Amino acid sequence: MSSSPVSTPVPAQPYGRPPLRTVQVLGGAGAGSSAHVRSLTTGLAARGVRVTVCAPVEAEGEYDFTGAGAQFTPDAVSALRAVCAGADVVHAHGPR
């Protein structure tokens, strides 16, 4: 009789706690960084994490971050301060 690990679903958020808030800041619209942010967004949103992506407008059109479960904010320095204010994690990608 072989024993194989049984995977159990991870709860979206700990009982009684608000969801984790992350902001993914994409400095450029390079294919590697944009695809990486899209992948992270998909995985985080699937686990119940609230994700906001701040990126150039053209990156949203090409990589559909909102389709992956994120809120999208166009990349503007004035917007970054407000978006990042209540975040638990801010993860920056690309040049700046």
Buried (B, 14 or more C-beta within 10 A) or exposed (E): EEEEEEEEEEEEBEEEEEBBBBBBBBBBBBEEBBEBBBEBBBEBBEBBBBBBBBBBEEBBEBBEBEEBBBEBBEBEEEEBEEBBEEBEEBBBBBEE
